[in-house]
Amino acid sequence: MSDETVIEISNVWKIFGANHKEALRAIREEGLDKAQVLAKYNAAVGVADVSLSVNRGEIFCIMGLSGSGKSTLVRHFNRLLEPTDGKILIEGTDVMGLGPKDLQTFRNRKIGMVFQNFALMPHRSVLDNVAMPLEIRQVSKNDRMRQAAAILDIVELRPWGAKFAHELSGGMQQRVGLARALAANPDVLLMDEPFSALDPLIRRQLQDEFIRLSKILKKTTVFITHDLDEAVRIGDRIAIMRDGRLVQTGTAEEIVMNPADDYVADFVAGISRLKVVHAHAVMQPLDAYISANGPPGSDAPRVQEDETLSTLINLAIDHENAILVTSQGRDIGVISRSDILRTVVEGTEMS
């Protein structure tokens, strides 16, 4: 994952209703809340002053409960919904400044989108469905079929290319939808709860498949979900929304260890820390530990700074000495049994 910013969203608002401009002005000048805006202007606040950035190759999960604004927000990225106000930059392009023709080209070439509804064309074969974005781009039939077949290979559906959607399982149909989004080789993938309609086992299999594809293709992805376990499993970073606003953004570890408020704390209370929290978040700095306790034993076990809490617990069971944490071949910290116990207990108290 690169630190290069691909998507930059600044102060985006979406207010539904005929009086949306007046409502936004009143929010800014009078500090009206959602209920007051609805009562006074008959307008609904869908997205409220959201700013975020997504880096190249990152899987950025936006999550929240139903009605939090997450799906509304993602539809602004390619202007399926028009923002009431704000700025949207994708690969340096001012999306708000695009005219109808340029916007259509931008969507077709830069953005791939996968919805919860598979939206496959029932009269087209799997191969034809995957090739459709290239057909819209007026790629020759031979070239688009070749590219579509190559994508079907990547999602492991090549033998099903001549079948129709109704002949495939739900999980396979969603893989076709993903293949179709990838066929045009977009810079950005927008995925709106793509696996939520599937059975839990199939959903987990598709999560594994998506993680595998992401490592291969390195697409910049915005992934919408209401499932915190899914966000933790898939996302490089997570943004939590509530009532149209962005409450907190960070890695799963940052959010679980340092929730921004009680809402986020309640939201993440059910997440096990065992695979989310890593050694660097638990350790004491090496110098501070030595000053207080003296140097750790010569046979102290060593772990990398990204080792999970689960591994640390097992090491603490098998070794009486503190655990040394290393980074790039250098000792940087120490983890005692009490450090591990404190982290586990705090997680238990949260739940």
C-alpha positions in Angstrom: 0.0 0.0 0.0 1.3 3.4 -1.0 1.0 6.7 0.9 -0.1 8.4 -2.3 -3.6 9.7 -2.0 -6.0 8.5 -4.7 -9.3 9.7 -3.2 -9.7 13.0 -1.4 -13.2 13.9 0.0 -13.5 17.3 1.6 -16.5 18.6 3.6 -19.1 16.7 1.7 -22.8 17.2 2.5 -25.9 15.5 1.2 -29.3 16.9 2.2 -32.4 15.4 0.6 -35.4 17.6 -0.1 -36.4 20.6 -2.1 -35.1 23.1 0.5 -31.6 21.5 0.8 -29.7 24.7 0.2 -31.7 26.6 2.9 -31.3 23.7 5.3 -27.5 23.6 4.8 -27.3 27.3 5.4 -29.3 27.0 8.6 -27.1 24.1 9.8 -24.0 26.2 9.4 -25.4 29.4 10.8 -27.8 28.2 13.5 -26.3 24.8 14.4 -29.5 22.9 13.6 -29.5 19.1 14.2 -31.0 16.4 11.9 -34.4 16.4 13.7 -34.6 20.2 13.6 -33.7 20.3 9.9 -36.4 17.7 9.1 -39.0 19.6 11.1 -38.2 23.1 9.8 -37.2 22.4 6.2 -38.7 19.0 5.5 -35.2 17.9 4.5 -33.2 14.8 5.5 -29.4 15.0 6.3 -27.8 11.9 4.6 -24.2 12.9 4.8 -22.9 15.7 7.1 -19.5 17.4 6.5 -17.5 14.3 5.7 -13.8 14.5 4.9 -11.5 11.5 4.3 -8.7 10.3 2.1 -7.9 6.9 0.6 -4.4 5.8 -0.4 -3.3 3.9 -3.5 -3.8 0.2 -3.1 -5.7 0.6 0.2 -8.8 -1.3 1.2 -10.7 1.5 3.0 -13.8 0.2 4.8 -16.7 2.6 5.6 -19.1 1.1 8.1 -22.0 1.9 10.3 -25.5 0.8 11.2 -28.4 1.1 8.8 -29.1 4.8 8.1 -25.6 5.9 9.1 -25.0 7.4 5.6 -22.3 5.0 4.4 -24.0 3.9 1.2 -25.2 7.4 0.5 -21.6 8.6 0.9 -20.0 6.1 -1.5 -22.5 7.1 -4.3 -21.0 10.6 -4.2 -17.6 9.3 -5.3 -18.8 8.8 -8.9 -21.8 11.2 -8.6 -24.5 8.6 -8.7 -25.8 11.0 -6.1 -25.0 14.7 -6.4 -23.6 16.3 -3.2 -25.3 19.3 -1.8 -21.8 20.7 -1.1 -18.2 19.6 -0.8 -15.2 18.6 -3.0 -14.4 15.2 -4.5 -11.0 14.5 -6.0 -10.1 11.1 -7.6 -6.7 10.6 -9.1 -6.5 14.4 -9.2 -9.8 14.8 -11.1 -12.3 17.2 -9.7 -15.4 15.0 -10.0 -17.7 17.8 -9.2 -16.4 19.8 -12.2 -17.1 17.1 -14.8 -19.8 17.6 -17.4 -22.2 14.7 -18.4 -20.0 13.3 -21.2 -16.8 13.5 -19.2 -18.5 12.1 -16.2 -19.7 9.1 -18.2 -16.2 8.5 -19.5 -14.7 8.9 -16.0 -17.1 6.3 -14.6 -16.4 3.8 -17.3 -12.6 4.2 -17.2 -11.7 5.1 -13.6 -14.4 3.5 -11.4 -15.6 -0.1 -11.0 -18.7 -0.6 -8.7 -20.0 -3.8 -7.1 -23.4 -3.7 -5.5 -25.2 -6.0 -3.0 -27.5 -6.8 -5.8 -25.5 -8.8 -8.4 -27.3 -6.9 -11.3 -26.2 -9.4 -13.9 -27.9 -9.4 -17.3 -30.0 -12.6 -17.5 -29.9 -12.8 -21.3 -26.1 -12.6 -21.4 -23.6 -15.4 -20.6 -21.2 -15.0 -17.8 -18.5 -14.1 -20.3 -20.7 -11.5 -22.0 -21.6 -10.0 -18.6 -18.0 -9.6 -17.7 -17.2 -8.1 -21.1 -20.0 -5.5 -20.9 -17.9 -2.6 -19.6 -15.4 -3.1 -22.4 -18.3 -3.2 -24.9 -19.5 0.1 -23.6 -16.0 1.4 -24.2 -16.2 0.1 -27.8 -13.4 -2.4 -27.4 -13.4 -4.9 -30.3 -15.2 -8.1 -29.7 -12.1 -10.3 -29.8 -10.2 -8.1 -27.5 -13.0 -7.7 -24.9 -13.7 -11.4 -24.9 -10.0 -12.1 -24.4 -9.8 -9.7 -21.5 -13.0 -10.9 -19.9 -11.7 -14.5 -20.1 -8.5 -13.5 -18.4 -10.5 -11.9 -15.5 -12.6 -15.0 -15.2 -9.4 -17.0 -14.8 -8.4 -14.7 -11.9 -11.7 -15.2 -10.1 -11.6 -18.9 -11.0 -14.7 -19.0 -13.1 -13.4 -19.7 -16.6 -15.3 -23.0 -16.9 -18.5 -21.2 -16.3 -18.1 -18.5 -19.0 -20.8 -20.0 -21.3 -23.4 -20.3 -18.5 -26.1 -17.9 -17.6 -26.6 -16.1 -14.3 -29.5 -18.3 -13.2 -27.3 -21.4 -13.5 -24.8 -20.0 -10.9 -25.0 -20.0 -7.1 -25.3 -16.6 -5.3 -21.7 -16.6 -4.4 -20.6 -17.4 -8.0 -22.9 -14.6 -9.3 -21.2 -12.1 -7.0 -17.8 -13.2 -8.2 -19.1 -12.5 -11.7 -20.1 -9.1 -10.6 -16.7 -8.5 -9.2 -15.1 -9.8 -12.4 -17.2 -7.4 -14.4 -16.1 -4.5 -12.3 -12.4 -5.5 -12.7 -12.7 -6.2 -16.5 -12.3 -2.5 -17.4 -9.2 -2.3 -15.2 -10.5 0.6 -13.1 -8.2 2.6 -10.8 -10.8 2.6 -8.0 -13.3 -0.1 -6.8 -16.4 0.9 -5.0 -18.0 -2.0 -3.2 -21.4 -1.5 -1.5 -22.1 -4.3 0.9 -21.2 -6.8 -1.8 -21.4 -10.0 0.4 -24.1 -9.1 2.9 -26.9 -11.0 1.1 -24.9 -14.2 1.1 -24.9 -17.1 3.6 -22.2 -16.7 6.3 -20.0 -19.5 5.0 -20.2 -18.2 1.4 -19.6 -14.7 2.6 -16.4 -15.8 4.4 -15.2 -17.6 1.3 -15.8 -14.5 -0.8 -14.0 -12.4 1.7 -11.0 -14.7 1.4 -11.3 -14.5 -2.4 -11.4 -10.8 -2.3 -8.4 -10.5 0.0 -6.5 -12.8 -2.4 -7.5 -10.7 -5.4 -6.5 -7.5 -3.6 -3.0 -8.8 -3.1 -2.7 -9.6 -6.8 -4.4 -6.6 -8.4 -3.7 -3.9 -5.7 -6.8 -1.9 -6.5 -7.7 1.1 -4.4 -11.0 0.0 -2.8 -13.7 1.6 -0.8 -15.7 -1.1 0.8 -19.0 -0.4 2.5 -20.2 -2.8 5.2 -22.4 -2.9 8.3 -20.4 -5.9 9.6 -17.5 -5.0 11.9 -16.0 -8.4 11.7 -15.9 -8.1 7.9 -14.3 -4.6 8.1 -11.7 -5.8 10.6 -10.9 -8.8 8.4 -10.7 -6.9 5.1 -9.8 -3.3 5.7 -6.5 -1.6 6.0 -8.3 1.2 7.6 -11.9 1.6 8.9 -14.1 4.7 9.0 -17.1 4.5 11.3 -20.2 6.6 10.5 -23.1 7.7 12.6 -26.0 9.9 11.6 -24.3 10.9 8.4 -21.1 12.0 10.2 -17.7 10.4 10.3 -17.0 9.5 13.9 -13.6 7.9 13.8 -11.0 6.7 11.2 -8.1 4.4 11.8 -6.8 0.8 11.7 -8.8 -1.8 13.5 -6.2 -1.8 16.2 -6.3 1.9 16.7 -10.1 1.9 16.9 -10.3 -1.1 19.3 -7.6 0.2 21.5 -8.6 3.9 21.5 -12.2 4.4 20.6 -13.1 8.1 20.0 -16.3 8.0 22.1 -18.8 5.8 23.9 -20.6 5.0 20.6 -17.4 3.6 19.0 -16.5 1.8 22.2 -19.9 0.1 22.2 -19.6 -0.6 18.5 -16.2 -2.5 18.8 -17.0 -4.1 22.2 -17.7 -7.5 20.6 -14.4 -7.7 18.7 -11.8 -10.0 20.0 -8.5 -8.3 20.5 -6.5 -11.5 19.9 -6.0 -11.0 16.2 -6.5 -7.2 16.1 -4.0 -5.9 18.7 -0.3 -6.3 17.9 2.9 -6.2 19.9 3.8 -2.6 19.2 0.5 -1.5 20.9 1.1 -3.5 24.1 4.9 -3.0 24.6 6.7 -0.7 27.0 9.6 1.3 25.4 12.8 -0.6 25.9 14.6 2.1 27.8 11.7 2.8 30.1 11.4 -0.9 31.0 15.1 -1.3 31.7 15.1 1.8 33.9 12.3 0.4 36.0 13.0 -3.4 36.0 16.5 -3.9 34.7 17.3 -5.7 31.4 15.1 -8.7 30.5 16.6 -12.1 30.8 19.1 -13.3 28.2 16.8 -16.1 27.1 13.8 -13.7 26.6 11.8 -14.7 23.5 11.6 -12.2 20.7 8.7 -11.2 18.5 8.2 -8.8 15.6 6.3 -5.6 16.3 3.3 -6.8 14.3 2.9 -10.1 16.2 -0.7 -10.6 17.4 -1.9 -10.6 21.0 -2.9 -14.3 20.6 0.8 -15.2 20.0 1.9 -13.1 22.9 -0.4 -14.9 25.3 0.9 -18.3 24.2 4.5 -17.1 24.6 3.7 -15.7 28.1 2.3 -19.2 29.0 5.5 -20.9 27.9 8.1 -18.4 29.1 8.5 -16.7 32.5 10.6 -13.9 31.1 9.3 -10.7 29.5 9.1 -10.7 25.7 11.4 -8.5 23.6 9.8 -6.7 20.6 12.0 -6.1 17.6 11.7 -4.0 14.4 14.1 -4.2 11.5 16.5 -6.3 13.6 16.6 -3.9 16.6 15.0 -4.4 20.0 12.5 -1.6 20.6 10.3 -2.7 23.4 9.4 -5.2 26.1 6.1 -6.9 27.0 5.6 -8.3 30.5 2.9 -10.7 31.5 1.1 -7.8 33.3 1.1 -5.8 30.0 -0.6 -8.7 28.3 -3.1 -9.3 31.1 -4.0 -5.6 31.3 -4.7 -5.6 27.5 -6.9 -8.7 27.8 -8.8 -7.4 30.9 -9.5 -4.1 29.3 -10.9 -5.8 26.2 -13.1 -8.0 28.5 -14.4 -5.0 30.4 -15.4 -3.3 27.1 -17.5 -6.2 26.1 
